Amino acid sequence: MLEGKQNGLPEGRQKVLQRQLAKDFGGSVLDSRVLDLLRFATQDELGTRSERILDAATLDHVFSG
């Protein structure tokens, strides 16, 4: 049971980050490149991007580094 919850964690983080990106930068930013960056991100990368979006002025700032 715990394994199932852990496996769903990255997917949940991806969905939340997608919603935040669409809200902050418009739905058109969710092109295939951005979706792939989210889909193939590690949990650490998703965590970092989730923090960056809080004060990012641009989409590039969210994905930089």
Biopython code that builds the backbone (N, CA, C, O; Angstrom):
import numpy as np
from Bio.PDB.StructureBuilder import StructureBuilder

atoms = [
    (1, "MET", "N", (0.818, -1.191, 0.000)),
    (1, "MET", "CA", (0.000, 0.000, 0.000)),
    (1, "MET", "C", (0.861, 1.255, 0.000)),
    (1, "MET", "O", (0.605, 2.179, -0.772)),
    (2, "LEU", "N", (1.875, 1.300, 0.852)),
    (2, "LEU", "CA", (2.752, 2.454, 0.921)),
    (2, "LEU", "C", (3.484, 2.652, -0.397)),
    (2, "LEU", "O", (3.676, 3.785, -0.840)),
    (3, "GLU", "N", (3.896, 1.550, -1.029)),
    (3, "GLU", "CA", (4.593, 1.638, -2.305)),
    (3, "GLU", "C", (3.703, 2.289, -3.362)),
    (3, "GLU", "O", (4.176, 3.105, -4.153)),
    (4, "GLY", "N", (2.445, 1.939, -3.378)),
    (4, "GLY", "CA", (1.505, 2.537, -4.323)),
    (4, "GLY", "C", (1.376, 4.035, -4.118)),
    (4, "GLY", "O", (1.302, 4.790, -5.087)),
    (5, "LYS", "N", (1.348, 4.468, -2.876)),
    (5, "LYS", "CA", (1.267, 5.896, -2.586)),
    (5, "LYS", "C", (2.549, 6.598, -3.007)),
    (5, "LYS", "O", (2.494, 7.708, -3.537)),
    (6, "GLN", "N", (3.691, 5.981, -2.786)),
    (6, "GLN", "CA", (4.965, 6.588, -3.166)),
    (6, "GLN", "C", (5.079, 6.681, -4.683)),
    (6, "GLN", "O", (5.600, 7.666, -5.208)),
    (7, "ASN", "N", (4.603, 5.677, -5.380)),
    (7, "ASN", "CA", (4.660, 5.705, -6.840)),
    (7, "ASN", "C", (3.777, 6.802, -7.414)),
    (7, "ASN", "O", (4.079, 7.327, -8.486)),
    (8, "GLY", "N", (2.711, 7.158, -6.745)),
    (8, "GLY", "CA", (1.813, 8.201, -7.209)),
    (8, "GLY", "C", (2.274, 9.601, -6.860)),
    (8, "GLY", "O", (1.753, 10.573, -7.406)),
    (9, "LEU", "N", (3.241, 9.725, -5.961)),
    (9, "LEU", "CA", (3.715, 11.033, -5.516)),
    (9, "LEU", "C", (4.280, 11.876, -6.647)),
    (9, "LEU", "O", (3.865, 13.026, -6.788)),
    (10, "PRO", "N", (5.203, 11.374, -7.462)),
    (10, "PRO", "CA", (5.718, 12.206, -8.555)),
    (10, "PRO", "C", (4.626, 12.656, -9.522)),
    (10, "PRO", "O", (4.629, 13.800, -9.976)),
    (11, "GLU", "N", (3.704, 11.770, -9.834)),
    (11, "GLU", "CA", (2.614, 12.119, -10.746)),
    (11, "GLU", "C", (1.752, 13.223, -10.158)),
    (11, "GLU", "O", (1.336, 14.136, -10.871)),
    (12, "GLY", "N", (1.486, 13.144, -8.871)),
    (12, "GLY", "CA", (0.707, 14.192, -8.205)),
    (12, "GLY", "C", (1.442, 15.518, -8.210)),
    (12, "GLY", "O", (0.836, 16.566, -8.434)),
    (13, "ARG", "N", (2.734, 15.480, -7.966)),
    (13, "ARG", "CA", (3.545, 16.706, -7.997)),
    (13, "ARG", "C", (3.552, 17.297, -9.404)),
    (13, "ARG", "O", (3.483, 18.516, -9.564)),
    (14, "GLN", "N", (3.635, 16.452, -10.411)),
    (14, "GLN", "CA", (3.613, 16.921, -11.800)),
    (14, "GLN", "C", (2.305, 17.649, -12.098)),
    (14, "GLN", "O", (2.308, 18.723, -12.700)),
    (15, "LYS", "N", (1.199, 17.065, -11.677)),
    (15, "LYS", "CA", (-0.118, 17.657, -11.940)),
    (15, "LYS", "C", (-0.258, 19.013, -11.247)),
    (15, "LYS", "O", (-0.761, 19.966, -11.842)),
    (16, "VAL", "N", (0.181, 19.098, -10.005)),
    (16, "VAL", "CA", (0.100, 20.363, -9.268)),
    (16, "VAL", "C", (0.972, 21.416, -9.952)),
    (16, "VAL", "O", (0.553, 22.562, -10.113)),
    (17, "LEU", "N", (2.163, 21.035, -10.346)),
    (17, "LEU", "CA", (3.063, 21.973, -11.002)),
    (17, "LEU", "C", (2.500, 22.409, -12.354)),
    (17, "LEU", "O", (2.637, 23.574, -12.729)),
    (18, "GLN", "N", (1.879, 21.507, -13.080)),
    (18, "GLN", "CA", (1.228, 21.866, -14.348)),
    (18, "GLN", "C", (0.155, 22.922, -14.109)),
    (18, "GLN", "O", (0.064, 23.900, -14.851)),
    (19, "ARG", "N", (-0.648, 22.726, -13.087)),
    (19, "ARG", "CA", (-1.719, 23.693, -12.774)),
    (19, "ARG", "C", (-1.135, 25.047, -12.380)),
    (19, "ARG", "O", (-1.651, 26.090, -12.779)),
    (20, "GLN", "N", (-0.064, 25.028, -11.600)),
    (20, "GLN", "CA", (0.574, 26.279, -11.195)),
    (20, "GLN", "C", (1.162, 27.005, -12.402)),
    (20, "GLN", "O", (1.008, 28.220, -12.530)),
    (21, "LEU", "N", (1.834, 26.272, -13.284)),
    (21, "LEU", "CA", (2.412, 26.875, -14.480)),
    (21, "LEU", "C", (1.330, 27.497, -15.355)),
    (21, "LEU", "O", (1.489, 28.617, -15.838)),
    (22, "ALA", "N", (0.234, 26.778, -15.560)),
    (22, "ALA", "CA", (-0.865, 27.289, -16.377)),
    (22, "ALA", "C", (-1.472, 28.543, -15.754)),
    (22, "ALA", "O", (-1.811, 29.490, -16.463)),
    (23, "LYS", "N", (-1.605, 28.549, -14.447)),
    (23, "LYS", "CA", (-2.183, 29.706, -13.758)),
    (23, "LYS", "C", (-1.256, 30.916, -13.845)),
    (23, "LYS", "O", (-1.707, 32.026, -14.125)),
    (24, "ASP", "N", (0.022, 30.707, -13.607)),
    (24, "ASP", "CA", (0.969, 31.818, -13.570)),
    (24, "ASP", "C", (1.385, 32.326, -14.949)),
    (24, "ASP", "O", (1.591, 33.526, -15.130)),
    (25, "PHE", "N", (1.509, 31.421, -15.923)),
    (25, "PHE", "CA", (2.060, 31.806, -17.220)),
    (25, "PHE", "C", (1.097, 31.561, -18.387)),
    (25, "PHE", "O", (1.449, 31.838, -19.533)),
    (26, "GLY", "N", (-0.089, 31.056, -18.124)),
    (26, "GLY", "CA", (-1.062, 30.781, -19.176)),
    (26, "GLY", "C", (-0.984, 29.344, -19.663)),
    (26, "GLY", "O", (0.089, 28.742, -19.693)),
    (27, "GLY", "N", (-2.110, 28.815, -20.035)),
    (27, "GLY", "CA", (-2.183, 27.415, -20.449)),
    (27, "GLY", "C", (-1.352, 27.080, -21.665)),
    (27, "GLY", "O", (-0.988, 25.922, -21.872)),
    (28, "SER", "N", (-1.047, 28.086, -22.476)),
    (28, "SER", "CA", (-0.284, 27.830, -23.702)),
    (28, "SER", "C", (1.166, 27.429, -23.421)),
    (28, "SER", "O", (1.845, 26.919, -24.312)),
    (29, "VAL", "N", (1.648, 27.652, -22.197)),
    (29, "VAL", "CA", (3.033, 27.257, -21.876)),
    (29, "VAL", "C", (3.166, 25.752, -21.730)),
    (29, "VAL", "O", (4.280, 25.228, -21.740)),
    (30, "LEU", "N", (2.063, 25.056, -21.597)),
    (30, "LEU", "CA", (2.114, 23.611, -21.389)),
    (30, "LEU", "C", (2.225, 22.873, -22.725)),
    (30, "LEU", "O", (1.391, 22.034, -23.067)),
    (31, "ASP", "N", (3.272, 23.210, -23.459)),
    (31, "ASP", "CA", (3.520, 22.523, -24.719)),
    (31, "ASP", "C", (4.236, 21.193, -24.455)),
    (31, "ASP", "O", (4.517, 20.856, -23.304)),
    (32, "SER", "N", (4.523, 20.459, -25.493)),
    (32, "SER", "CA", (5.111, 19.129, -25.315)),
    (32, "SER", "C", (6.478, 19.189, -24.636)),
    (32, "SER", "O", (6.829, 18.280, -23.884)),
    (33, "ARG", "N", (7.252, 20.241, -24.888)),
    (33, "ARG", "CA", (8.568, 20.368, -24.261)),
    (33, "ARG", "C", (8.433, 20.500, -22.749)),
    (33, "ARG", "O", (9.137, 19.823, -22.000)),
    (34, "VAL", "N", (7.536, 21.363, -22.302)),
    (34, "VAL", "CA", (7.342, 21.581, -20.864)),
    (34, "VAL", "C", (6.771, 20.325, -20.215)),
    (34, "VAL", "O", (7.212, 19.924, -19.138)),
    (35, "LEU", "N", (5.806, 19.714, -20.859)),
    (35, "LEU", "CA", (5.215, 18.488, -20.303)),
    (35, "LEU", "C", (6.258, 17.377, -20.189)),
    (35, "LEU", "O", (6.241, 16.613, -19.224)),
    (36, "ASP", "N", (7.160, 17.281, -21.161)),
    (36, "ASP", "CA", (8.237, 16.281, -21.076)),
    (36, "ASP", "C", (9.199, 16.610, -19.939)),
    (36, "ASP", "O", (9.656, 15.708, -19.237)),
    (37, "LEU", "N", (9.508, 17.888, -19.751)),
    (37, "LEU", "CA", (10.387, 18.273, -18.643)),
    (37, "LEU", "C", (9.777, 17.863, -17.301)),
    (37, "LEU", "O", (10.491, 17.453, -16.385)),
    (38, "LEU", "N", (8.470, 17.975, -17.195)),
    (38, "LEU", "CA", (7.795, 17.559, -15.961)),
    (38, "LEU", "C", (7.708, 16.038, -15.865)),
    (38, "LEU", "O", (7.972, 15.460, -14.811)),
    (39, "ARG", "N", (7.343, 15.408, -16.949)),
    (39, "ARG", "CA", (7.131, 13.954, -16.956)),
    (39, "ARG", "C", (8.398, 13.177, -16.605)),
    (39, "ARG", "O", (8.336, 12.163, -15.911)),
    (40, "PHE", "N", (9.544, 13.655, -17.084)),
    (40, "PHE", "CA", (10.791, 12.926, -16.884)),
    (40, "PHE", "C", (11.644, 13.490, -15.750)),
    (40, "PHE", "O", (12.794, 13.086, -15.578)),
    (41, "ALA", "N", (11.088, 14.414, -14.983)),
    (41, "ALA", "CA", (11.822, 15.019, -13.868)),
    (41, "ALA", "C", (11.912, 14.049, -12.693)),
    (41, "ALA", "O", (11.020, 13.228, -12.474)),
    (42, "THR", "N", (12.997, 14.160, -11.953)),
    (42, "THR", "CA", (13.134, 13.402, -10.715)),
    (42, "THR", "C", (12.298, 14.088, -9.629)),
    (42, "THR", "O", (11.836, 15.214, -9.808)),
    (43, "GLN", "N", (12.115, 13.406, -8.521)),
    (43, "GLN", "CA", (11.379, 14.014, -7.410)),
    (43, "GLN", "C", (12.090, 15.269, -6.916)),
    (43, "GLN", "O", (11.439, 16.256, -6.574)),
    (44, "ASP", "N", (13.415, 15.238, -6.876)),
    (44, "ASP", "CA", (14.174, 16.416, -6.458)),
    (44, "ASP", "C", (13.955, 17.586, -7.415)),
    (44, "ASP", "O", (13.775, 18.723, -6.979)),
    (45, "GLU", "N", (13.969, 17.309, -8.711)),
    (45, "GLU", "CA", (13.739, 18.368, -9.701)),
    (45, "GLU", "C", (12.336, 18.945, -9.562)),
    (45, "GLU", "O", (12.149, 20.159, -9.645)),
    (46, "LEU", "N", (11.357, 18.081, -9.351)),
    (46, "LEU", "CA", (9.985, 18.569, -9.164)),
    (46, "LEU", "C", (9.884, 19.439, -7.919)),
    (46, "LEU", "O", (9.197, 20.461, -7.925)),
    (47, "GLY", "N", (10.566, 19.038, -6.856)),
    (47, "GLY", "CA", (10.564, 19.832, -5.631)),
    (47, "GLY", "C", (11.186, 21.198, -5.839)),
    (47, "GLY", "O", (10.656, 22.209, -5.378)),
    (48, "THR", "N", (12.310, 21.223, -6.534)),
    (48, "THR", "CA", (12.990, 22.483, -6.822)),
    (48, "THR", "C", (12.113, 23.390, -7.684)),
    (48, "THR", "O", (12.000, 24.586, -7.419)),
    (49, "ARG", "N", (11.506, 22.828, -8.694)),
    (49, "ARG", "CA", (10.647, 23.618, -9.589)),
    (49, "ARG", "C", (9.403, 24.112, -8.860)),
    (49, "ARG", "O", (8.916, 25.210, -9.131)),
    (50, "SER", "N", (8.897, 23.318, -7.952)),
    (50, "SER", "CA", (7.737, 23.737, -7.154)),
    (50, "SER", "C", (8.076, 24.925, -6.270)),
    (50, "SER", "O", (7.219, 25.770, -6.011)),
    (51, "GLU", "N", (9.314, 24.997, -5.808)),
    (51, "GLU", "CA", (9.753, 26.147, -5.017)),
    (51, "GLU", "C", (10.034, 27.355, -5.909)),
    (51, "GLU", "O", (9.674, 28.480, -5.564)),
    (52, "ARG", "N", (10.668, 27.128, -7.040)),
    (52, "ARG", "CA", (11.018, 28.233, -7.947)),
    (52, "ARG", "C", (9.796, 28.956, -8.475)),
    (52, "ARG", "O", (9.828, 30.169, -8.682)),
    (53, "ILE", "N", (8.709, 28.211, -8.695)),
    (53, "ILE", "CA", (7.532, 28.838, -9.290)),
    (53, "ILE", "C", (6.925, 29.901, -8.369)),
    (53, "ILE", "O", (6.192, 30.780, -8.823)),
    (54, "LEU", "N", (7.230, 29.815, -7.103)),
    (54, "LEU", "CA", (6.660, 30.768, -6.147)),
    (54, "LEU", "C", (7.096, 32.202, -6.422)),
    (54, "LEU", "O", (6.341, 33.138, -6.162)),
    (55, "ASP", "N", (8.306, 32.383, -6.945)),
    (55, "ASP", "CA", (8.772, 33.744, -7.221)),
    (55, "ASP", "C", (9.347, 33.908, -8.627)),
    (55, "ASP", "O", (10.048, 34.883, -8.900)),
    (56, "ALA", "N", (9.059, 32.975, -9.505)),
    (56, "ALA", "CA", (9.587, 33.036, -10.867)),
    (56, "ALA", "C", (8.857, 34.088, -11.691)),
    (56, "ALA", "O", (7.627, 34.144, -11.713)),
    (57, "ALA", "N", (9.642, 34.921, -12.369)),
    (57, "ALA", "CA", (9.066, 35.919, -13.258)),
    (57, "ALA", "C", (8.851, 35.357, -14.662)),
    (57, "ALA", "O", (8.040, 35.869, -15.434)),
    (58, "THR", "N", (9.596, 34.290, -14.975)),
    (58, "THR", "CA", (9.494, 33.689, -16.301)),
    (58, "THR", "C", (9.470, 32.164, -16.181)),
    (58, "THR", "O", (9.867, 31.592, -15.166)),
    (59, "LEU", "N", (9.007, 31.550, -17.216)),
    (59, "LEU", "CA", (9.001, 30.086, -17.274)),
    (59, "LEU", "C", (10.427, 29.547, -17.261)),
    (59, "LEU", "O", (10.695, 28.508, -16.659)),
    (60, "ASP", "N", (11.334, 30.247, -17.920)),
    (60, "ASP", "CA", (12.740, 29.813, -17.927)),
    (60, "ASP", "C", (13.318, 29.753, -16.521)),
    (60, "ASP", "O", (14.130, 28.877, -16.225)),
    (61, "HIS", "N", (12.910, 30.675, -15.646)),
    (61, "HIS", "CA", (13.416, 30.660, -14.273)),
    (61, "HIS", "C", (12.975, 29.399, -13.540)),
    (61, "HIS", "O", (13.726, 28.869, -12.720)),
    (62, "VAL", "N", (11.792, 28.919, -13.818)),
    (62, "VAL", "CA", (11.294, 27.704, -13.168)),
    (62, "VAL", "C", (12.161, 26.515, -13.554)),
    (62, "VAL", "O", (12.430, 25.649, -12.721)),
    (63, "PHE", "N", (12.602, 26.462, -14.811)),
    (63, "PHE", "CA", (13.328, 25.301, -15.325)),
    (63, "PHE", "C", (14.832, 25.499, -15.416)),
    (63, "PHE", "O", (15.536, 24.603, -15.882)),
    (64, "SER", "N", (15.344, 26.642, -14.986)),
    (64, "SER", "CA", (16.783, 26.883, -15.081)),
    (64, "SER", "C", (17.541, 26.100, -14.025)),
    (64, "SER", "O", (17.006, 25.742, -12.976)),
    (65, "GLY", "N", (18.791, 25.850, -14.334)),
    (65, "GLY", "CA", (19.665, 25.199, -13.352)),
    (65, "GLY", "C", (19.554, 23.755, -13.388)),
    (65, "GLY", "O", (20.226, 23.064, -12.622)),
]
sb = StructureBuilder()
sb.init_structure("model")
sb.init_model(0)
sb.init_chain("A")
sb.init_seg("    ")
for serial, (resi, resn, name, xyz) in enumerate(atoms, 1):
    if name == "N":
        sb.init_residue(resn, " ", resi, " ")
    sb.init_atom(name, np.array(xyz, "f"), 0.0, 1.0, " ", f" {name:<3s}", serial, name[0])
structure = sb.get_structure()
